[in-house]
């Protein structure tokens, strides 16, 4: 068990709110509920939604920590556009469960999301990009082709598909990345000299920009950010080894449908 204020202060030093604010993300922190004085049991999830609400209530945690803010905006506007979230909040608060989020402050902070993703690729010399501090860059232990690297990344992040644009350097040695929806930063990775950039949620016209610019880009599902949960669990247990930390990993990738030749 640990004093809640002490825990949040220590997490705040690692992932300060100002990192989120400078990324136009003011909705981190307490999402709903009242913080308890002391904490012994924490649930971690990437997103909190109705599909896991009953499970969370059954677990009876002292705190739920999510990566993506459950209420992304002012509560009044969020509840007006999505009344189901008000029902979820009411149910959580009726069961004395508070929800706290670490989003872009976790993405950018040292030892957070993008450091964890870079380490999962076994990158060497991992560092922030000078022009894009949220991103991480590094060098592969072994150079490989763009296609080989794409399969290497799928295996490293335990996802089954990605979208590869391989119009740039034929041999991949250096990699830059931002987990989630950071595809619009691709040109900063290119200008910094990286052979390929990884992110997600890329729209059509951005794919065309990258293709025309003769660059390499790998678009991976947002779900690679599931690495938040084991990473945050280790951080919490390093702070207080006696905490009970429960991971709920409920998000499944959509099914990939592709045309297959009849004689394949």
N, C-alpha and C positions, 0 to 999 in steps of 0.2 A: 504494500500500500504506500501511496505517496501523496503528499499535499498537492492538490490540483494547481494551485497558483505556482508552486515551485516547478512542477512539470511543464506548465505552459511557458514559464519564463525561460526554462532551458531549451525548449523547442523554439521559442521565439528568437533566441540568440542564434540558433542555427538557420532558421528560416524566417527572417524578420518580415513584418508586414510591409515595410517600405519597398521590398522587392516586388511585391504584388502591386502596390500602388503605382510604381513607376512603369508597370506593364498594363496600366489601365484596368486593374483587376481589384476593385475595392471590396469584393464580396467574400473574402476569406475570413476565417475566424469563426466565431460562434454563429451557428445557423438557426438554432432553436433550442428551447429548454433552458434550464437553470443549472449552472455548474455546481457540482457537489463539492464539499470541502476537501474530501479525500477520494482517491481513486485506487481501485484494486483490479478492476476488469475493464478492458477496452476492446471494442470491436473495430476492425479495420475493413473498409471496402473502397473500391474505386468510385462507385456511385451509390447513393442511397435512393432507392425507389420502392414502389409498392410491392415488388416481387419478393423483397426480403424483409419487409416490415414485421410480419408475424415472427419470423426467425429471430430478429433482433429483440423483440419484446420478450420472447421466450428465454433468451440468453440473459436478459436483465443486466446489461453492462452499465457501468458508471458513466461511460462516455463512448460515443461513436466518433471515429475520425475518418473522414472521407478525403479523397483527393479533389474531386470536382465539387464545387459548392452546390449544395442541394437547392438553395434559394439564390439564384444568380440574378440579382436585381433587388429593388426594394420589395419587402414582403407584400405590401398592398398591391403593387403592380403584378408581381408574380402570381399571387392568389387570384387576382382578377382574370388573368389569362389562363391559369391552370388551377381551378378550384380543388382538384384532387390533392395538390400539395398542401393546401390548408388542412384537409382531412388527415393527411399523414402527420403534419405538425401537431395537430390536436391529439392524435393518438399517442405520439411519442411523449408529448408533455404530460398527458394523463398518466403515463407510466414512468414519469420522472426520468426521462432519458434525454440528455443533451447531445447535440451534434456539432462537431467542430471540423473545419476544413482547412487544409494546406494545399493551395493550388499553384499559382505561378511563383509564389515564394519558395515552394518546394522544388519546382522545376529548375529555378535558377540557383538556389542555395547550394553551398558546398556539401557534397555527400547526398544530394537529393536525386530527383528523377533522372536528369540527363547525365550526371556522373554514373548512376547505376546502369543506365542503358549503355554508356560508353564502356564500362567495365564488362558488361555482358558480352560485348563484341571483342573483349580482350585487347582493346586498343592500348597502345603505349603512348607515353608522353601526353596524357589527357590534360586538357586545359580549356579555359573559356576563350571564345573568339573575342578579339579586341573590339570588333564592331558589333558584336551580338553576345553580350555576357550570358544570356540564358543558354546559348548553344554550347556544346562541347565538341572539341576536335581532337584527333589523335591519329596515330599511325598503326596500320595493321601489322601483326607479327610476321605475316607472309603476304607478299603481293599476289593478286589474283585478278582474273577478268571480271568485268561488271556482272556478268551472269553468274559466275561462281560466287561472287560476293553476295549477290541477292539471295542465293540459296543458303549461304553461310549465315546471313542475317535472319532469315526465316527460322533457321534452327536455333540460333542464339536467343531469339525472342519468343520461341514456341508459338509461332503463328503459321498458318497454312498457305497464305497467299500475299502477294504484293504487286505493285505496278512498277515496272522498271523502264526508265528512259535511259538508253545507253548510247547517247550521241556524243559523249565527250571522250576523255582519255580511255584508251583500251585497257590499260593496266591500272588497277585500283590499289593505291598505297595509303592515301590519306583520306580520312572520313570526317565529316561534320554532321551533327544531328541535333534535332529537337524532337522529343516525343510529342505525340498529339498533333494538333493542327497548326504547325509552323511552316507550311510549305511556302508561304509568301516571302520567307527570308532566304530562299534558295540563292539569290544573286549575291548575297553577302558571303556565303560559303564559296561560291565560284570566285568572287573577287579576292578572297583570302587565299586562293590557290588549292583548295581541297579538290580531290579527284571525284568525289561523290558526296551528295547531301541526302540525308534521310529525314523524312518527317511524315505527315499524314494529312488526310482530308483534302487532297488537292482537287481543285476544280478544273474543268476542261481548258479554259483559256490560259491558265498557268502552265498546264502541260505543254501547250503550244509554245509559250514563251521559252521554256526550258529546251524544248526540241530545237527551235530555231536558233537558240543561243549555243547549240552544240555542247550541252553539258550532260552529266550523269545525275540522275535523281531516282531514289527508291522510295515509293510511297507505301507505307505500312499501316495496318489497321490501328486505330486509336487504342485498341486493347493492349498494345505493347506496354501501355502505362500501368498494366496490372503489377508491374515490378514495384510500384509504389508500396504495395502491401508488405512483402517480405523486407523491403528496405526500411520502411517505417517501423516494422516490428523489431528489427535489430536495433534501431536507434532508441526505441522505447526501453528495450531490455538492457541496453548499455546504461541508460539513465537509472533504471530501477529493475533489478533482475527478478524481483518477486512479483512483478505485474503479471496478470493473466491477459494475454493478448490473443484474440481470436480473429482469424481472417475469414471473411466471407467473399469467396471468388465466384460470383454467380453469373458473370457476363460471358456469353458465348459468341463466337464469331458467326456472322451470317454465312449461309451456305454459298459456296462459289459455284456458279453455273457457267459452263463454257462449252462451246461447240467442239465436238469430237468427231473426227473422220470415221465413217462407218467401218472402215477396214482396220482401225486402230485396235 
